[in-house]
Amino acid sequence: AAAAADAGAAGPKTVAVPSSTTGPLSEEERKLDRAKRFGVKSDDIRKAERAERFGVKSDDMRKADRAARFGLPASAEEKKADRGKKFGTSTNGSSGSSAATAIDIEKLKTRAERFGGQVTSKHLQKATETEAMKRRADRFGPSDTSEAKKTKRAERFGSQ
């Protein structure tokens, strides 16, 4: 009985826990070791399981589901392509077809006439300039290019 009393008086029984390191464990390592032994899950894992259990979805998942439900484009590239198709432009920002620009120019001309002939659109100014150049070329003949002018001048004055 005295031996039993001596064993109880010596203190609580200690259990050796095998560790991967030879030195003392830090506070965080001890917590991780304890979590492994007792099957405790990390906060991230618990949050993911809870979200799955209650049907909570991430923002990306909700956006994708909504796009599928309403028939909307899911990615930014699809949105740009749809917008380009709607307004007749390509993805690089240039105008789409020449037929669409011709209609726009006609609309701009009628609008300019309605509001006093003031030209404010860059597209309409460019169109009117090209038309004026064509009319002038029809009336006076096509203009010589600078290279042709140089060769004619060289023939006249003799090349040196």
C-alpha positions in Angstrom: 0.0 0.0 0.0 3.0 2.2 0.6 4.2 1.7 -2.9 0.8 2.7 -4.3 0.8 5.8 -2.1 4.3 6.7 -3.3 3.2 6.4 -7.0 0.1 8.6 -6.4 2.1 11.2 -4.5 4.7 11.3 -7.3 2.2 13.1 -9.6 0.1 12.5 -12.7 1.2 9.9 -15.2 2.8 11.4 -18.3 2.4 10.0 -21.8 5.2 10.4 -24.3 3.9 11.8 -27.6 6.1 11.1 -30.7 7.0 14.2 -32.6 8.7 14.8 -35.8 11.1 17.3 -34.3 13.6 16.6 -31.6 13.2 19.9 -29.8 10.2 21.3 -27.8 7.1 22.0 -29.9 5.9 25.6 -30.5 2.4 26.6 -29.5 1.1 26.4 -33.1 2.8 23.0 -33.6 1.2 21.7 -30.4 -2.3 22.9 -31.6 -1.9 21.3 -35.0 -0.7 18.0 -33.3 -3.7 18.1 -31.0 -6.1 18.8 -33.9 -4.7 15.7 -35.7 -5.1 13.5 -32.7 -8.7 14.5 -32.0 -9.9 15.0 -35.6 -10.5 18.8 -35.3 -10.9 20.5 -38.6 -9.5 23.9 -39.6 -11.8 26.9 -40.0 -11.6 26.9 -43.8 -12.7 23.3 -44.0 -15.5 23.9 -41.5 -16.7 27.0 -43.5 -16.7 25.0 -46.7 -18.6 22.1 -45.2 -21.2 24.5 -43.7 -21.6 26.4 -47.0 -22.2 23.1 -48.8 -24.6 21.9 -46.2 -26.8 25.0 -46.3 -26.4 25.7 -50.0 -24.4 28.9 -49.7 -22.4 29.7 -52.9 -19.5 31.9 -53.6 -19.9 35.1 -55.6 -18.5 33.6 -58.8 -20.9 30.6 -58.6 -23.9 32.9 -58.0 -22.9 35.1 -61.0 -22.5 32.0 -63.2 -25.8 30.6 -62.1 -27.6 33.9 -62.8 -26.0 34.2 -66.2 -27.2 30.7 -67.1 -30.7 31.4 -65.8 -31.2 34.6 -67.8 -29.2 33.7 -70.8 -26.5 36.3 -70.2 -22.9 36.0 -71.3 -20.8 34.7 -68.4 -17.3 36.1 -69.3 -16.1 39.6 -70.1 -15.0 38.5 -73.6 -18.5 37.3 -74.4 -19.9 40.6 -73.1 -17.6 42.5 -75.4 -18.4 40.4 -78.4 -22.2 40.8 -77.8 -21.8 44.5 -77.4 -19.7 44.7 -80.6 -22.4 42.7 -82.5 -25.1 45.0 -81.1 -23.5 48.3 -82.1 -21.7 47.0 -85.3 -18.2 47.3 -84.1 -15.4 44.7 -83.9 -13.4 43.9 -80.8 -10.5 46.2 -81.7 -12.8 49.3 -81.8 -12.9 49.9 -85.5 -16.2 50.2 -87.3 -17.9 47.0 -88.4 -19.3 47.1 -92.0 -19.2 49.8 -94.6 -23.0 49.5 -95.0 -23.5 50.4 -91.4 -21.3 53.5 -91.7 -23.0 54.6 -94.9 -26.3 54.5 -93.2 -24.9 56.5 -90.3 -23.4 59.1 -92.6 -26.8 59.5 -94.4 -28.4 60.0 -91.0 -25.8 62.5 -90.0 -26.2 64.4 -93.3 -30.0 64.7 -92.8 -29.5 65.8 -89.2 -27.0 68.4 -90.3 -29.4 69.8 -92.8 -32.2 69.9 -90.3 -30.1 71.8 -87.8 -28.7 74.4 -90.1 -25.9 72.5 -91.9 -23.4 72.6 -89.1 -21.0 69.7 -89.3 -19.9 68.5 -85.9 -19.3 64.8 -86.4 -15.8 63.7 -87.3 -17.2 60.9 -89.5 -19.4 63.3 -91.4 -16.6 65.8 -91.9 -14.3 63.1 -93.2 -17.1 61.9 -95.6 -17.8 65.4 -96.9 -14.1 65.9 -97.5 -13.7 62.7 -99.4 -16.8 63.5 -101.5 -15.4 67.0 -102.3 -12.0 65.4 -103.3 -13.8 63.0 -105.6 -15.8 65.8 -107.2 -12.7 67.8 -107.8 -10.9 64.8 -109.3 -13.8 64.3 -111.7 -13.7 67.9 -112.7 -10.0 68.5 -113.0 -8.6 65.0 -113.4 -6.7 62.9 -110.9 -3.8 64.7 -109.2 -0.3 63.4 -109.8 1.5 61.7 -106.9 4.6 63.3 -105.5 6.8 60.6 -107.0 5.3 61.1 -110.5 5.9 64.9 -110.1 9.6 64.3 -109.2 10.2 62.1 -112.3 8.5 64.7 -114.6 10.6 67.5 -113.1 13.8 65.4 -113.5 12.9 64.8 -117.2 12.2 68.5 -117.8 15.4 69.9 -116.2 17.6 66.9 -116.9 18.9 64.7 -114.1 22.3 65.7 -112.9 
